Amino acid sequence: MLSHVIKCLYLAVLLLVGCDKADQQHSVHKEEFLAFGTLVNIVIYGESEQKTHAAVKLAMEDFKQMHQAWNPWGQGMLGSINQAFAAEKSIEIDASISELLLRSRLFNKTSHGFFDPAIGSLIKLWGFEESELSVSTPPSSAKLTQYLARPPRLSDVEESDLTIRSINPAVILDFGGVAKGFGVAQVADHLKNAGFKNFIVNAGGDLQVVGSKGEKPWVIGIRHPRDNGILASIKIVGEDSVFTSGDYERYFMAGGKRYHHILNPKTARPARDFQSVTIVHPDAALADAAATALFVAGKDNWVSIAKSMGVQQVMLVDSFGDVYITPQLQQRIRFNDDARWVKKIVSLQ
């Protein structure tokens, strides 16, 4: 599974650092490391290799600490929180978890519940908590029905003065739908505070862009959800983030059907309408959460949820491979073949 992620990220990086050899030798430096179970790639323009290396070393420590603290199945802060919930006990939390929880509550509200990080027990029921998938069959309908009889919700979690508890012991918090965005934004802020003006922080193909590549824009590749290639690219100058949720990231096949990790908290089953959803927005955490929420919301609800969450630049690939895109993103994006890929331009006005 990790080799698949690395391949996807490599395809994006080909576009990110595409420039002449002189630029690569003198102005563009990139380093990569593993974090959050994926390959993190940091590309910095216009700084010395020594300064870049020092900055990446600090970023690697940031990601390492975040991964340890936010791993729902580990021994860090979030793992301890989930153990306390199961034991029906209160527990003190740190500021990073409190901020994650605060933003998650907002995204949960604006997504009308399609984004809900309280579904860790459902993720575990499906077997998607493992770093390397070993599951090959879906859970029984009886188990899913039992789960839905009292489904865990983020509203079950109560917080007061950095102390939290859950009124439902089945709640397992898993911030996988927002943690990468939150972490990427945090590292980007640290780089900006250190004086870096032109860079990209890329975590498994989800990324935040700051500045430009000299007089050129950064060029970001958006992965095709079924082919091992690029579906489209977007040029970015300034500050923006690009996040994609796809059914190709973690899945297993059973009976000729794909069962992926993007679960609908309202049905306890994988969302079925889309192959991928891409969001472009300056707020990386919002882009991350919205990509998940719109994927789960499906064809009937994604437009209203996009409006509610405040995202306007959206591209969706449906289960048939047709592309839907908003005018705000359509103006910026370049497809390999526009006539072939764009099925419908959908206005959010």
Residue, then its C-alpha position, 0 to 999 in steps of 0.5 A: m500500500l505504501s509503495h502505491v502512495i509513493k508512486c502517486l506522490y512521485l507523479a505529482v512531484l514530477l510536475l512540482v519540480g519540473c524546471d530546467k536543470a540550472d533551476q534544479q541545481h541552484s534554486v530548487h531543493k527537495e527532501e522527503f521522509l515518511a510520516f503519517g504513514t505516507l511519503v512527505n515531500i518538501v520543495i523549497y525554492g530560492e534558498s541554500e541547500q544547507k538552510t533547506h536541509a535544516a528546515v526539513k529536519l525541523a519539519m520532520e520532527d513536527f510531523k513525527q510528533m503529530h503522528q505520535a500524538w494523533n495516532p488513534w491506535g497508538q500510545g500517544m495523546l489520542g490513543s490515551i483519549n480513546q482508551a479513556f472513552a472506552a473506560e468511561k473516564s475523563i481525560e486531560i488533553d493538550a492544545s493540539i488535540s483541543e484545536l483539532l477537536l474545535r475545527s472538527r466540530l466546525f467541519n462536522k456542523t457545516s458538513h451536516g455530519f458527513f464529516d465525523p471523526a468519531i467513527g473510529s470504531l466503524i473504521k476498526l470494524w471494517g479493518f481499515e485501522e491497520s497500516e497494511l490491510s489484511v482484511s478481505t471481506p466486509p463486516s456482516s450486515a448484522k454487525l453494521t446494523q448493531y453499529l447503527a443502533r447507537p452510532p458514535r457521533l462527535s456530539d457525544v464528546e464533551e470538553s471543558d477546560l482541556t478535559i474531555r469525556s464521551i457519553n458514548p463509550a463506543v466513540i473512537l476519535d480518528f482525525g484521519g480526515v483532517a489531520k494531514g491538512f492540519g499538519v501540513a498547514q502547521v508545518a507551512d506556518h513554521l516555514k513561513n515564520a522561519g522566513f521561507k517564502n516559496f515552498i510546497v509541503n506535500a504529504g502523500g499528494d495532498l499539499q499546501v503551496v506558498g509563493s512561486k518558483g521564481e518567475k514561474p508558478w508551481v504546477i501541481g498534478i492531480r492524480h487520475p483515480r484509475d490510471n497511474g497518471i495525471l488527470a489534470s494539473i493546476k498552476i498556483v502562485g501565492e498560497d493555496s492547498v490541494f487535497t484529494s479523497g479517493d477510493y484508490e487509497r485504501y481498499f480491498m476487493a471482494g466479490g468483484k466490488r471495491y470496498h474503500h476506507i471512506l465510510n459514510p457515518k450515516t450508512a456505516r458503509p463505503a460511500r459509492d458515488f465518486q472515485s475521487v474528490t479534489i478541493v482547492h482552498p487556501d485553508a489546508a485543514l478545510a480542504d482536507a475535511a471538505a474532500t472527505a465530506l463531499f465524497v461521502a455526501g454523494k451526488d445528491n448532497w455534495v453541492s449543498i455541502a460545498k456551499s455550507m462548508g465554504v468551498q468553491q473550487v471542486m472537482l469530482v470524478d464519479s463512479f463512471g469516470d465522468v468529471y464534474i467541476t465548478p467554474q471557479l476551478q475549471q478556469r484554473i485547471r488544465f486537463n490532458d483532454d478537456a473534451r474527453w474528461v469534463k462531463k459537467i460544469v456545476s455552479l455553486q452560486 
